[in-house]
Amino acid sequence: MQLFDPNNPNEKKKMIAAAVLGVAAIAVLGYVFFGGSSTKTTPGIPNPKASPPPTRIVVKEPSDNVPDDPSMFQPVVYNSTAAASAEADRNIFAYYEPPPPPVKVPYVPTPTPAPPPPLTASSMMPNNIYARTGDFSLQITGDKFTPALHITIDGRDLPTRFINAQQLFTTVPSALITNPGPRQVSVRSNDGKLYSNIITLTVTPPPVPNYNYIGIIGKPRFNDTAVLQDKSSKDLINAQRGDVLGGRFRVSSISEKEIVLVDTTLKIRHTIGFTSDASTTNQQFRPPVRVSDEDPL
């Protein structure tokens, strides 16, 4: 049986095509295995892709000759350390908290001290007075006084008499000392440019009679007798108009509602209202009220 017919033109074309394909396949394989791996290098410039030659490691064989000197052998010291253990009370859930922002303290400027007053008031006479004593004279002693100055009490200007550069004089009305308590006294001019320091006038409560008015004994011609009780000793005292009690308080008037006593030193009137019941040491006492046509006791 004949596989190839040279006289058949179709068979010839198939053979030529197969030969061409075989040559092309051989060329491709030759490029892949030989032409593609070859790298063109420039003389004098090292190829960066070329791998360095392997390093030759020479292993020195141990010598069988061991020296007889044992000093070359040193003992090996091993210091072992225990592994650090976790803290027993440590909170594993704790986390870092940033500190609070600093508190900004507002700047407060230092107050400027007030300048000293241009005038000086050093003392006054008197510096202590009883309340309800009426008008009284007041003298201020100081320095740098002028006739344009006047004395003030609690801000109220008083008519002032200039004596000299160290003394001023005024009269204080009783309305300014009706109630006890301190009073601020100073010296100043009308325009306020000249002023002094403040000094204190002390107004104290006046002495009061220590009695209770518990009864009245009526007599002819209205010469009545008041029955008083000492609050401290509980003693009973009979007093008529003009009598002085305790060496200080004079009986001014007597009525069934009240008795009026006048302080002989301060000239202050004290009114004591009638008390229906007053305690004595052992019993209640209330003397009867008599009329003028009854016989005196």
PASEBA-1860 file (N, C-alpha, C; in nm, 3 decimals):
! residues 297
1> MQLFDPNN> 0.086/-0.119/0.000/0.000/0.000/0.000/0.088/0.121/0.000 ~ 0.066/0.226/-0.078/0.149/0.345/-0.093/0.088/0.455/-0.012 ~ 0.172/0.517/0.082/0.122/0.625/0.171/0.128/0.759/0.103 ~ 0.216/0.780/0.018/0.229/0.912/-0.047/0.232/0.893/-0.196 ~ 0.150/0.968/-0.265/0.142/0.963/-0.411/0.204/1.089/-0.465 ~ 0.322/1.084/-0.526/0.387/1.207/-0.575/0.315/1.267/-0.692 ~ 0.232/1.194/-0.759/0.163/1.251/-0.874/0.036/1.325/-0.836 ~ -0.004/1.311/-0.713/-0.127/1.379/-0.668/-0.088/1.517/-0.616
9> PNEKKKMI> -0.141/1.627/-0.677/-0.102/1.762/-0.634/-0.149/1.793/-0.492 ~ -0.261/1.739/-0.449/-0.309/1.766/-0.310/-0.214/1.707/-0.207 ~ -0.164/1.591/-0.235/-0.071/1.528/-0.144/0.058/1.608/-0.133 ~ 0.099/1.666/-0.245/0.221/1.749/-0.244/0.202/1.871/-0.155 ~ 0.085/1.936/-0.165/0.060/2.058/-0.083/0.060/2.025/0.066 ~ 0.003/1.910/0.101/-0.001/1.872/0.242/0.139/1.848/0.295 ~ 0.225/1.787/0.215/0.361/1.759/0.258/0.439/1.889/0.277 ~ 0.418/1.983/0.185/0.491/2.112/0.196/0.447/2.187/0.322
17> AAAVLGVA> 0.316/2.185/0.345/0.265/2.256/0.464/0.316/2.192/0.591 ~ 0.322/2.060/0.593/0.373/1.993/0.714/0.519/2.025/0.736 ~ 0.597/2.033/0.626/0.739/2.065/0.641/0.757/2.208/0.694 ~ 0.675/2.301/0.642/0.686/2.442/0.687/0.652/2.452/0.835 ~ 0.547/2.384/0.875/0.507/2.389/1.017/0.613/2.326/1.106 ~ 0.679/2.220/1.058/0.782/2.159/1.139/0.901/2.250/1.158 ~ 0.940/2.320/1.047/1.053/2.414/1.059/1.019/2.527/1.154 ~ 0.896/2.579/1.144/0.856/2.690/1.233/0.856/2.646/1.380
25> AIAVLGYV> 0.812/2.521/1.402/0.810/2.472/1.540/0.950/2.457/1.595 ~ 1.040/2.411/1.512/1.179/2.397/1.557/1.240/2.533/1.587 ~ 1.206/2.637/1.506/1.261/2.773/1.529/1.210/2.832/1.661 ~ 1.084/2.809/1.684/1.026/2.864/1.811/1.089/2.796/1.931 ~ 1.102/2.667/1.926/1.163/2.596/2.038/1.308/2.638/2.058 ~ 1.379/2.659/1.949/1.518/2.703/1.963/1.529/2.841/2.025 ~ 1.433/2.933/1.993/1.435/3.069/2.052/1.404/3.064/2.201 ~ 1.308/2.977/2.231/1.269/2.970/2.373/1.382/2.915/2.458
33> FFGGSSTK> 1.447/2.808/2.414/1.546/2.742/2.499/1.685/2.804/2.487 ~ 1.714/2.870/2.376/1.850/2.921/2.358/1.854/3.072/2.338 ~ 1.774/3.125/2.256/1.781/3.270/2.228/1.722/3.353/2.340 ~ 1.612/3.312/2.409/1.545/3.392/2.513/1.624/3.399/2.641 ~ 1.703/3.298/2.676/1.777/3.299/2.803/1.908/3.371/2.792 ~ 1.956/3.396/2.673/2.083/3.467/2.656/2.063/3.614/2.679 ~ 2.152/3.675/2.757/2.143/3.819/2.790/2.265/3.888/2.734 ~ 2.239/3.994/2.664/2.345/4.070/2.600/2.406/4.163/2.703
41> TTPGIPNP> 2.534/4.154/2.732/2.604/4.235/2.832/2.700/4.327/2.765 ~ 2.717/4.441/2.832/2.810/4.542/2.782/2.943/4.521/2.849 ~ 3.053/4.525/2.771/3.184/4.505/2.834/3.214/4.614/2.935 ~ 3.267/4.576/3.050/3.304/4.673/3.154/3.194/4.703/3.252 ~ 3.066/4.667/3.224/2.951/4.696/3.315/2.902/4.565/3.368 ~ 2.902/4.543/3.495/2.858/4.414/3.550/2.710/4.394/3.530 ~ 2.674/4.275/3.511/2.534/4.240/3.489/2.464/4.236/3.625 ~ 2.361/4.324/3.645/2.296/4.326/3.779/2.219/4.200/3.806
49> KASPPPTR> 2.174/4.129/3.702/2.094/4.011/3.726/2.178/3.887/3.748 ~ 2.310/3.901/3.725/2.395/3.783/3.743/2.410/3.754/3.890 ~ 2.392/3.634/3.934/2.400/3.596/4.076/2.547/3.589/4.115 ~ 2.580/3.632/4.239/2.721/3.630/4.283/2.768/3.488/4.295 ~ 2.897/3.470/4.278/2.952/3.334/4.290/2.935/3.283/4.431 ~ 2.910/3.163/4.451/2.889/3.107/4.586/3.015/3.117/4.669 ~ 2.990/3.148/4.799/3.102/3.160/4.893/3.148/3.021/4.934 ~ 3.272/3.007/4.933/3.329/2.877/4.968/3.354/2.872/5.118
57> IVVKEPSD> 3.290/2.780/5.181/3.302/2.763/5.326/3.392/2.645/5.353 ~ 3.498/2.675/5.427/3.596/2.571/5.460/3.570/2.527/5.601 ~ 3.536/2.406/5.617/3.510/2.350/5.750/3.638/2.286/5.801 ~ 3.680/2.339/5.914/3.805/2.288/5.972/3.773/2.166/6.054 ~ 3.836/2.062/6.016/3.813/1.937/6.087/3.874/1.945/6.225 ~ 3.805/1.892/6.324/3.860/1.897/6.461/3.988/1.815/6.469 ~ 4.077/1.871/6.544/4.207/1.805/6.560/4.197/1.695/6.664 ~ 4.263/1.589/6.633/4.261/1.478/6.728/4.359/1.498/6.842
65> NVPDDPSM> 4.445/1.603/6.825/4.545/1.627/6.929/4.488/1.720/7.034 ~ 4.453/1.677/7.150/4.397/1.757/7.261/4.511/1.788/7.357 ~ 4.532/1.923/7.389/4.642/1.956/7.481/4.614/1.901/7.619 ~ 4.721/1.879/7.690/4.709/1.822/7.824/4.678/1.928/7.930 ~ 4.685/2.062/7.897/4.663/2.167/7.997/4.513/2.183/8.019 ~ 4.462/2.152/8.142/4.315/2.166/8.163/4.273/2.308/8.194 ~ 4.366/2.406/8.203/4.326/2.544/8.238/4.246/2.609/8.127 ~ 4.253/2.556/8.011/4.177/2.618/7.902/4.028/2.590/7.915
73> FQPVVYNS> 3.993/2.494/7.996/3.849/2.465/8.014/3.797/2.546/8.132 ~ 3.695/2.625/8.109/3.635/2.709/8.212/3.496/2.656/8.243 ~ 3.459/2.658/8.373/3.322/2.612/8.407/3.216/2.710/8.354 ~ 3.110/2.654/8.318/2.997/2.735/8.267/2.905/2.766/8.383 ~ 2.881/2.897/8.404/2.792/2.943/8.513/2.662/2.990/8.450 ~ 2.553/2.935/8.495/2.421/2.971/8.440/2.337/3.032/8.552 ~ 2.305/3.158/8.535/2.221/3.230/8.632/2.079/3.232/8.579 ~ 1.999/3.152/8.640/1.859/3.148/8.595/1.777/3.252/8.671
81> TAAASAEA> 1.686/3.315/8.605/1.595/3.415/8.665/1.454/3.367/8.650 ~ 1.379/3.383/8.759/1.239/3.341/8.756/1.158/3.437/8.670 ~ 1.068/3.382/8.598/0.982/3.467/8.513/0.894/3.555/8.600 ~ 0.883/3.679/8.555/0.802/3.776/8.631/0.656/3.736/8.626 ~ 0.597/3.732/8.745/0.455/3.695/8.753/0.369/3.820/8.749 ~ 0.249/3.805/8.708/0.156/3.918/8.700/0.118/3.963/8.840 ~ 0.090/4.093/8.856/0.050/4.146/8.985/-0.082/4.083/9.027 ~ -0.089/4.049/9.157/-0.207/3.978/9.205/-0.331/4.064/9.201
89> DRNIFAYY> -0.317/4.195/9.238/-0.434/4.281/9.247/-0.451/4.370/9.125 ~ -0.382/4.342/9.023/-0.390/4.428/8.906/-0.520/4.405/8.831 ~ -0.582/4.513/8.796/-0.707/4.507/8.720/-0.675/4.500/8.572 ~ -0.703/4.383/8.513/-0.669/4.366/8.371/-0.763/4.445/8.281 ~ -0.874/4.495/8.339/-0.967/4.573/8.257/-0.943/4.724/8.269 ~ -0.839/4.762/8.345/-0.810/4.905/8.359/-0.756/4.959/8.228 ~ -0.788/5.083/8.203/-0.742/5.149/8.082/-0.698/5.290/8.116 ~ -0.624/5.347/8.029/-0.566/5.479/8.054/-0.674/5.587/8.045
97> EPPPPPVK> -0.677/5.667/8.147/-0.768/5.781/8.148/-0.686/5.908/8.143 ~ -0.708/5.990/8.046/-0.631/6.115/8.039/-0.665/6.206/8.156 ~ -0.569/6.282/8.206/-0.597/6.373/8.318/-0.694/6.482/8.274 ~ -0.770/6.534/8.370/-0.863/6.642/8.334/-0.789/6.765/8.289 ~ -0.850/6.842/8.205/-0.783/6.965/8.160/-0.761/7.060/8.276 ~ -0.654/7.133/8.274/-0.626/7.227/8.384/-0.733/7.334/8.393 ~ -0.766/7.366/8.517/-0.867/7.468/8.542/-0.802/7.606/8.528 ~ -0.864/7.685/8.447/-0.811/7.819/8.425/-0.868/7.913/8.532
105> VPYVPTPT> -0.779/7.962/8.615/-0.820/8.054/8.721/-0.826/8.195/8.661 ~ -0.942/8.259/8.670/-0.949/8.395/8.612/-0.855/8.490/8.685 ~ -0.799/8.575/8.611/-0.706/8.672/8.667/-0.782/8.783/8.738 ~ -0.750/8.800/8.863/-0.813/8.905/8.943/-0.704/9.006/8.977 ~ -0.713/9.124/8.925/-0.608/9.222/8.955/-0.610/9.261/9.102 ~ -0.494/9.285/9.154/-0.483/9.328/9.294/-0.542/9.468/9.308 ~ -0.638/9.483/9.401/-0.699/9.616/9.415/-0.597/9.719/9.461 ~ -0.610/9.833/9.406/-0.522/9.943/9.443/-0.566/10.002/9.576
113> PAPPPPLT> -0.479/10.007/9.675/-0.521/10.062/9.804/-0.562/10.207/9.791 ~ -0.662/10.243/9.871/-0.711/10.380/9.868/-0.604/10.474/9.924 ~ -0.590/10.590/9.866/-0.491/10.684/9.918/-0.530/10.732/10.057 ~ -0.434/10.766/10.138/-0.466/10.817/10.273/-0.541/10.948/10.263 ~ -0.632/10.974/10.357/-0.708/11.100/10.353/-0.616/11.220/10.374 ~ -0.648/11.331/10.310/-0.562/11.449/10.325/-0.571/11.513/10.463 ~ -0.679/11.485/10.538/-0.695/11.541/10.672/-0.687/11.430/10.776 ~ -0.655/11.469/10.899/-0.642/11.372/11.008/-0.733/11.411/11.122
121> ASSMMPNN> -0.823/11.317/11.161/-0.906/11.334/11.281/-0.858/11.231/11.382 ~ -0.791/11.277/11.487/-0.727/11.186/11.581/-0.817/11.147/11.697 ~ -0.899/11.239/11.748/-0.983/11.208/11.864/-1.099/11.305/11.871 ~ -1.191/11.276/11.963/-1.305/11.366/11.987/-1.343/11.359/12.134 ~ -1.413/11.462/12.175/-1.453/11.474/12.315/-1.597/11.522/12.321 ~ -1.688/11.440/12.378/-1.669/11.306/12.433/-1.672/11.202/12.321 ~ -1.622/11.083/12.349/-1.628/10.973/12.252/-1.731/10.868/12.290 ~ -1.798/10.889/12.404/-1.902/10.797/12.450/-2.015/10.880/12.510
129> IYARTGDF> -2.138/10.851/12.470/-2.253/10.928/12.516/-2.371/10.835/12.537 ~ -2.457/10.869/12.632/-2.578/10.792/12.655/-2.686/10.834/12.556 ~ -2.764/10.738/12.513/-2.877/10.768/12.424/-2.983/10.847/12.500 ~ -3.057/10.932/12.424/-3.169/11.011/12.476/-3.125/11.116/12.577 ~ -3.001/11.163/12.567/-2.954/11.263/12.664/-2.972/11.405/12.614 ~ -3.023/11.426/12.494/-3.043/11.562/12.443/-2.921/11.615/12.372 ~ -2.927/11.742/12.337/-2.817/11.806/12.265/-2.691/11.808/12.351 ~ -2.575/11.791/12.284/-2.448/11.798/12.356/-2.341/11.853/12.262
137> SLQITGDK> -2.234/11.905/12.323/-2.123/11.965/12.247/-2.020/11.858/12.214 ~ -1.965/11.869/12.091/-1.865/11.773/12.043/-1.746/11.849/11.986 ~ -1.628/11.810/12.030/-1.504/11.874/11.983/-1.416/11.769/11.916 ~ -1.369/11.801/11.793/-1.283/11.713/11.715/-1.141/11.769/11.718 ~ -1.044/11.680/11.745/-0.903/11.717/11.747/-0.833/11.644/11.633 ~ -0.751/11.718/11.558/-0.679/11.658/11.445/-0.571/11.751/11.392 ~ -0.559/11.755/11.258/-0.455/11.836/11.195/-0.500/11.879/11.057 ~ -0.448/11.992/11.013/-0.472/12.049/10.880/-0.617/12.095/10.862
145> FTPALHIT> -0.682/12.137/10.972/-0.819/12.186/10.962/-0.820/12.328/10.906 ~ -0.927/12.359/10.834/-0.947/12.494/10.777/-1.089/12.538/10.810 ~ -1.121/12.667/10.796/-1.258/12.715/10.821/-1.360/12.659/10.723 ~ -1.316/12.605/10.609/-1.411/12.550/10.510/-1.460/12.410/10.545 ~ -1.414/12.356/10.655/-1.452/12.220/10.690/-1.572/12.219/10.784 ~ -1.642/12.105/10.787/-1.751/12.086/10.882/-1.752/11.940/10.928 ~ -1.811/11.918/11.045/-1.819/11.787/11.106/-1.945/11.716/11.056 ~ -1.931/11.587/11.025/-2.046/11.506/10.982/-2.061/11.387/11.076
153> IDGRDLPT> -2.187/11.350/11.102/-2.219/11.229/11.181/-2.313/11.144/11.098 ~ -2.267/11.024/11.062/-2.342/10.933/10.974/-2.384/11.002/10.845 ~ -2.292/11.085/10.790/-2.317/11.152/10.664/-2.396/11.281/10.674 ~ -2.441/11.317/10.791/-2.520/11.441/10.807/-2.428/11.554/10.851 ~ -2.432/11.663/10.773/-2.347/11.779/10.803/-2.403/11.855/10.923 ~ -2.313/11.898/11.010/-2.351/11.975/11.128/-2.285/12.113/11.122 ~ -2.354/12.215/11.173/-2.290/12.348/11.179/-2.164/12.340/11.265 ~ -2.052/12.385/11.208/-1.921/12.366/11.271/-1.854/12.500/11.293
161> RFINAQQL> -1.790/12.512/11.406/-1.712/12.633/11.439/-1.564/12.598/11.435 ~ -1.491/12.676/11.355/-1.346/12.655/11.342/-1.276/12.723/11.458 ~ -1.197/12.646/11.533/-1.122/12.701/11.645/-0.978/12.728/11.602 ~ -0.910/12.626/11.549/-0.775/12.641/11.493/-0.750/12.522/11.402 ~ -0.627/12.511/11.353/-0.594/12.403/11.258/-0.600/12.266/11.321 ~ -0.612/12.258/11.453/-0.618/12.129/11.521/-0.751/12.103/11.591 ~ -0.846/12.197/11.590/-0.969/12.179/11.666/-1.089/12.235/11.589 ~ -1.198/12.154/11.593/-1.327/12.195/11.540/-1.433/12.167/11.646
169> FTTVPSAL> -1.542/12.246/11.643/-1.645/12.236/11.747/-1.782/12.235/11.681 ~ -1.875/12.154/11.739/-2.013/12.150/11.690/-2.106/12.109/11.804 ~ -2.237/12.126/11.780/-2.340/12.083/11.874/-2.422/11.972/11.808 ~ -2.428/11.857/11.874/-2.498/11.740/11.820/-2.641/11.742/11.872 ~ -2.741/11.740/11.783/-2.881/11.740/11.829/-2.919/11.604/11.887 ~ -3.017/11.606/11.976/-3.059/11.482/12.042/-3.120/11.382/11.945 ~ -3.171/11.428/11.829/-3.231/11.336/11.733/-3.131/11.236/11.676 ~ -3.001/11.268/11.681/-2.900/11.177/11.627/-2.858/11.071/11.727
177> ITNPGPRQ> -2.899/11.082/11.852/-2.859/10.984/11.953/-2.980/10.927/12.024 ~ -3.092/10.919/11.955/-3.212/10.864/12.017/-3.195/10.717/12.049 ~ -3.134/10.642/11.958/-3.115/10.498/11.975/-2.968/10.468/12.001 ~ -2.939/10.368/12.081/-2.798/10.332/12.105/-2.735/10.270/11.981 ~ -2.602/10.274/11.976/-2.528/10.218/11.863/-2.413/10.308/11.824 ~ -2.322/10.260/11.735/-2.209/10.342/11.692/-2.251/10.448/11.591 ~ -2.178/10.558/11.591/-2.199/10.666/11.495/-2.064/10.698/11.429 ~ -2.065/10.716/11.297/-1.943/10.747/11.224/-1.926/10.898/11.213
185> VSVRSNDG> -1.815/10.948/11.263/-1.786/11.091/11.267/-1.665/11.118/11.179 ~ -1.674/11.223/11.097/-1.561/11.261/11.011/-1.567/11.411/10.986 ~ -1.463/11.459/10.919/-1.450/11.601/10.883/-1.429/11.608/10.733 ~ -1.499/11.700/10.666/-1.484/11.714/10.521/-1.526/11.853/10.477 ~ -1.491/11.883/10.351/-1.530/12.009/10.291/-1.655/11.989/10.207 ~ -1.714/12.100/10.162/-1.838/12.091/10.084/-1.818/12.021/9.951 ~ -1.705/12.044/9.885/-1.680/11.981/9.755/-1.627/11.838/9.767 ~ -1.598/11.792/9.887/-1.551/11.656/9.907/-1.404/11.634/9.876
193> KLYSNIIT> -1.331/11.736/9.836/-1.189/11.718/9.806/-1.105/11.702/9.932 ~ -1.148/11.766/10.039/-1.079/11.753/10.167/-1.167/11.669/10.259 ~ -1.109/11.564/10.315/-1.183/11.476/10.404/-1.084/11.411/10.500 ~ -1.137/11.358/10.608/-1.054/11.295/10.710/-1.092/11.149/10.725 ~ -1.017/11.082/10.807/-1.052/10.945/10.843/-1.177/10.945/10.933 ~ -1.235/10.826/10.951/-1.358/10.813/11.030/-1.323/10.770/11.172 ~ -1.381/10.836/11.269/-1.371/10.796/11.409/-1.511/10.765/11.460 ~ -1.521/10.681/11.562/-1.650/10.628/11.606/-1.694/10.690/11.737
201> LTVTPPPV> -1.818/10.738/11.736/-1.884/10.785/11.857/-1.976/10.673/11.906 ~ -1.957/10.629/12.029/-2.035/10.519/12.086/-2.152/10.574/12.164 ~ -2.274/10.534/12.124/-2.396/10.573/12.193/-2.446/10.451/12.269 ~ -2.444/10.457/12.402/-2.480/10.342/12.486/-2.620/10.361/12.544 ~ -2.689/10.252/12.578/-2.821/10.265/12.642/-2.809/10.328/12.780 ~ -2.901/10.416/12.816/-2.894/10.479/12.948/-2.938/10.382/13.058 ~ -2.899/10.407/13.183/-2.948/10.323/13.294/-3.100/10.337/13.308 ~ -3.165/10.228/13.342/-3.311/10.227/13.358/-3.344/10.187/13.502
209> PNYNYIGI> -3.454/10.240/13.555/-3.493/10.200/13.692/-3.535/10.054/13.698 ~ -3.488/9.986/13.800/-3.511/9.843/13.815/-3.630/9.817/13.909 ~ -3.748/9.868/13.869/-3.866/9.856/13.955/-3.987/9.814/13.872 ~ -4.083/9.754/13.943/-4.217/9.728/13.890/-4.317/9.813/13.967 ~ -4.412/9.871/13.894/-4.518/9.952/13.956/-4.637/9.860/13.978 ~ -4.666/9.828/14.107/-4.766/9.725/14.135/-4.889/9.778/14.208 ~ -4.891/9.904/14.254/-5.011/9.954/14.322/-5.001/10.100/14.357 ~ -5.114/10.157/14.398/-5.121/10.297/14.436/-5.212/10.309/14.558
217> IGKPRFND> -5.172/10.393/14.651/-5.252/10.423/14.771/-5.295/10.568/14.759 ~ -5.427/10.587/14.735/-5.477/10.723/14.719/-5.495/10.794/14.852 ~ -5.463/10.921/14.856/-5.475/11.003/14.976/-5.542/11.136/14.941 ~ -5.593/11.204/15.042/-5.654/11.335/15.015/-5.554/11.431/14.952 ~ -5.611/11.522/14.877/-5.533/11.625/14.809/-5.432/11.563/14.710 ~ -5.470/11.449/14.659/-5.393/11.385/14.553/-5.248/11.359/14.591 ~ -5.223/11.344/14.719/-5.089/11.308/14.764/-5.081/11.155/14.768 ~ -5.082/11.095/14.647/-5.087/10.949/14.636/-4.950/10.889/14.666
225> TAVLQDKS> -4.955/10.761/14.704/-4.833/10.684/14.730/-4.827/10.567/14.631 ~ -4.715/10.558/14.557/-4.695/10.447/14.463/-4.625/10.333/14.534 ~ -4.671/10.210/14.504/-4.608/10.091/14.560/-4.524/10.027/14.448 ~ -4.393/10.023/14.471/-4.298/9.967/14.373/-4.234/9.841/14.431 ~ -4.191/9.757/14.342/-4.121/9.635/14.382/-3.986/9.629/14.313 ~ -3.882/9.612/14.393/-3.747/9.597/14.337/-3.739/9.464/14.262 ~ -3.696/9.467/14.134/-3.690/9.344/14.054/-3.585/9.247/14.103 ~ -3.483/9.296/14.168/-3.376/9.208/14.212/-3.408/9.146/14.347
233> SKDLINAQ> -3.440/9.230/14.448/-3.462/9.179/14.583/-3.607/9.144/14.612 ~ -3.701/9.184/14.526/-3.845/9.163/14.545/-3.900/9.240/14.664 ~ -3.824/9.338/14.713/-3.872/9.421/14.824/-3.974/9.523/14.774 ~ -4.072/9.557/14.862/-4.174/9.657/14.829/-4.131/9.793/14.881 ~ -4.153/9.896/14.798/-4.111/10.032/14.830/-4.231/10.124/14.809 ~ -4.261/10.211/14.907/-4.363/10.315/14.893/-4.294/10.445/14.856 ~ -4.345/10.510/14.751/-4.281/10.634/14.703/-4.388/10.736/14.670 ~ -4.360/10.862/14.703/-4.447/10.974/14.670/-4.374/11.067/14.571
241> RGDVLGGR> -4.448/11.162/14.519/-4.390/11.257/14.425/-4.275/11.332/14.492 ~ -4.163/11.344/14.420/-4.045/11.412/14.473/-3.946/11.321/14.540 ~ -3.986/11.197/14.570/-3.889/11.105/14.631/-3.787/11.059/14.528 ~ -3.664/11.033/14.574/-3.556/10.985/14.488/-3.532/10.839/14.521 ~ -3.539/10.753/14.421/-3.522/10.609/14.438/-3.382/10.568/14.393 ~ -3.319/10.490/14.477/-3.185/10.442/14.443/-3.084/10.551/14.430 ~ -3.110/10.669/14.487/-3.017/10.780/14.479/-3.004/10.841/14.341 ~ -3.095/10.804/14.248/-3.080/10.855/14.111/-3.212/10.894/14.046
249> FRVSSISE> -3.320/10.820/14.068/-3.444/10.840/13.994/-3.547/10.911/14.084 ~ -3.590/11.030/14.043/-3.689/11.107/14.118/-3.827/11.079/14.064 ~ -3.925/11.061/14.155/-4.063/11.037/14.116/-4.122/11.168/14.067 ~ -4.164/11.170/13.941/-4.218/11.292/13.882/-4.371/11.296/13.887 ~ -4.437/11.185/13.856/-4.583/11.181/13.860/-4.628/11.039/13.889 ~ -4.750/11.032/13.950/-4.808/10.903/13.985/-4.953/10.903/13.937 ~ -4.992/10.798/13.868/-5.132/10.779/13.829/-5.165/10.631/13.841 ~ -5.292/10.599/13.820/-5.331/10.460/13.829/-5.278/10.377/13.712
257> KEIVLVDT> -5.232/10.439/13.604/-5.181/10.367/13.486/-5.030/10.356/13.485 ~ -4.960/10.461/13.539/-4.814/10.461/13.525/-4.753/10.553/13.628 ~ -4.622/10.536/13.641/-4.543/10.624/13.725/-4.426/10.673/13.640 ~ -4.391/10.801/13.653/-4.284/10.861/13.574/-4.169/10.894/13.667 ~ -4.050/10.843/13.631/-3.927/10.870/13.705/-3.831/10.947/13.615 ~ -3.757/11.042/13.675/-3.661/11.123/13.599/-3.522/11.095/13.653 ~ -3.428/11.063/13.559/-3.289/11.041/13.595/-3.229/11.177/13.633 ~ -3.188/11.192/13.759/-3.136/11.321/13.805/-3.001/11.356/13.743
265> TLKIRHTI> -2.930/11.256/13.690/-2.799/11.282/13.629/-2.812/11.312/13.481 ~ -2.886/11.230/13.407/-2.896/11.243/13.262/-3.021/11.319/13.218 ~ -3.111/11.348/13.313/-3.236/11.419/13.282/-3.322/11.341/13.183 ~ -3.323/11.211/13.194/-3.401/11.125/13.105/-3.525/11.078/13.180 ~ -3.641/11.086/13.115/-3.767/11.042/13.174/-3.789/10.893/13.145 ~ -3.829/10.819/13.247/-3.860/10.678/13.234/-4.003/10.655/13.282 ~ -4.083/10.593/13.201/-4.223/10.565/13.234/-4.238/10.416/13.263 ~ -4.295/10.384/13.381/-4.317/10.245/13.421/-4.468/10.224/13.428
273> GFTSDAST> -4.520/10.133/13.346/-4.662/10.103/13.345/-4.704/10.019/13.464 ~ -4.833/10.032/13.499/-4.887/9.958/13.612/-4.893/9.810/13.579 ~ -4.848/9.725/13.673/-4.853/9.581/13.661/-4.959/9.528/13.756 ~ -5.059/9.458/13.702/-5.171/9.415/13.785/-5.129/9.317/13.893 ~ -5.040/9.226/13.860/-4.992/9.128/13.957/-4.841/9.131/13.959 ~ -4.787/9.127/14.079/-4.642/9.122/14.095/-4.608/9.018/14.197 ~ -4.509/8.941/14.171/-4.472/8.832/14.261/-4.385/8.884/14.373 ~ -4.418/8.844/14.492/-4.333/8.872/14.606/-4.268/8.741/14.649
281> TNQQFRPP> -4.210/8.743/14.762/-4.141/8.622/14.806/-4.238/8.508/14.830 ~ -4.358/8.538/14.887/-4.449/8.430/14.922/-4.592/8.450/14.871 ~ -4.630/8.572/14.834/-4.770/8.597/14.801/-4.782/8.704/14.695 ~ -4.904/8.713/14.639/-4.937/8.818/14.545/-4.981/8.942/14.623 ~ -4.941/9.059/14.576/-4.974/9.182/14.648/-5.028/9.283/14.549 ~ -5.143/9.342/14.586/-5.198/9.451/14.507/-5.274/9.541/14.603 ~ -5.220/9.656/14.638/-5.287/9.745/14.734/-5.412/9.806/14.671 ~ -5.511/9.838/14.752/-5.633/9.898/14.698/-5.610/10.041/14.652
289> VRVSDEDP> -5.697/10.085/14.562/-5.694/10.222/14.513/-5.797/10.302/14.592 ~ -5.752/10.405/14.657/-5.841/10.487/14.741/-5.874/10.616/14.670 ~ -5.989/10.675/14.707/-6.034/10.801/14.652/-6.004/10.910/14.752 ~ -6.016/11.035/14.708/-5.972/11.148/14.790/-6.062/11.172/14.911 ~ -6.191/11.129/14.909/-6.279/11.158/15.022/-6.269/11.055/15.132 ~ -6.192/10.951/15.116/-6.172/10.854/15.222/-6.067/10.905/15.320 ~ -6.075/10.849/15.437/-5.977/10.889/15.541/-5.840/10.831/15.506 ~ -5.738/10.907/15.528/-5.604/10.854/15.503/-5.570/10.747/15.603
297> L> -5.484/10.662/15.565/-5.439/10.556/15.653/-5.346/10.610/15.760
END
